[in-house]
Amino acid sequence: MMQSRSAVAGVVAVVTAYVVARHYLQVEWTIGAPVPVVWWVLGAGLGVLGLPLLLTAVGRDVVRLAEPEGQSWGRLLLRWVLPLLVAHVAWLGVTLAVLRRFNPGVTGIPARTIPEIGSLVLLPPLELSLLWSLALVPVVARLTRRFPAGAVVVALAALTVLTPAPTFLVFLLIGMRFAAAIDRVGESASWRDLAPYGAVALVGAAVLAVPRFPDALGVTVAGLAVLPFALLLVAKLGGARAGSRGFVRVGTSAVAIFLVQIPFLALFDEVVLERLGKAGPELQYPAAVVEPLVIVAAVVVCGVVATGLVRLGRLLMGRRRHRGADQAPPALDRSPVLAEVDR
């Protein structure tokens, strides 16, 4: 239940923060009310809280892949790492094509030349690195299983000074290696812990406001500091509907929801951004209040539908393989008699 709550809260918070930063604040608001300022502050806070929640929940989902007893290296590479890397390249290609056609400035990441696109494939920036990180985190977890988990997290965090690509690996690995500690926070933490956890979160998040602090390292440090506070909030504020079917579907679709947000926002900007900026106050006032909520809900629905379609495709392929196996001719009995005849 804690894992499902974290996934839902994390992905909704992350998408909200992204929508506010990449779309909402790009609208030319002409209203007098400070509604965009409120959304700006809310989006900044949700982004810091949501990212570690989402990634640790996803990391816990793949913890079994880190166990060498679960499957061999060959099976892991062929059935997990390679398919996800192929999916990373395919999704990146589709996303870049959509951005190039409709709104190249959504991410602010250059992708005009072959070297620039190659760097996005090999060492992607944060918002393009989820599938890449998911593909590699079981490998990292297996290779480092004999080392203290804290030391591995610190080493990965230090690597973000060179490239932002390992940032998501940090929190995915925390979900894989610190599952018991995460559960203890959810089970034993009380409202009395809110003040100390909140103080640590504020101090850690303050690095994001330091101009010369490396961006990726700042995101990592802030996320590590905020994570216990975020887990406490999820544990204490989780509602009774956390076990409902719709809630669970959103949680299991968290990865797809994250991946859908960039191409969806590019398409949405093409249709709405300029028109909304030129609209009068009678339209801008209600839009300023509810537009982020509408966009986030649409992204969540698209992610859930995409996950359902993928599962349906896998189910149909599995049935086809099963029918093929049933219709295959029986294997020749290699008894000693037949073997002697053949010889």
Secondary structure, 3 states (H helix, E strand, C coil): CHHHHHHHHHHHHHHHHHHHHHCHHHCCCCCCCCHHHHHHHHHHHHHHHHHHHHHHHHHHHCHHHHCCCCCCHHHHHHHHHHHHHHHHHHHHHHHHHHHHHHCCCCCCCCCCCHHHHHHHHHCCCHHHCHHHHHHHHHHHHHHCCCCCHHHHHHHHHHHCCCCCCCHHHHHHHHHHHCHHHHHHHHHHCCHHHHHHHHHHHHHHHHHHHCCCCCHHHHHHHHHHHHHHHHHHHHHHHCCHHHHCHHHHHHHHCHHHHHHHHHHHHHHHHHHHHHHHHHCCHHHHHHHHHHHHHHHHHHHHHHHHHHHHHHHHHHHHHHHHHHHHHHHCCCCCCCCHHHHHHHC
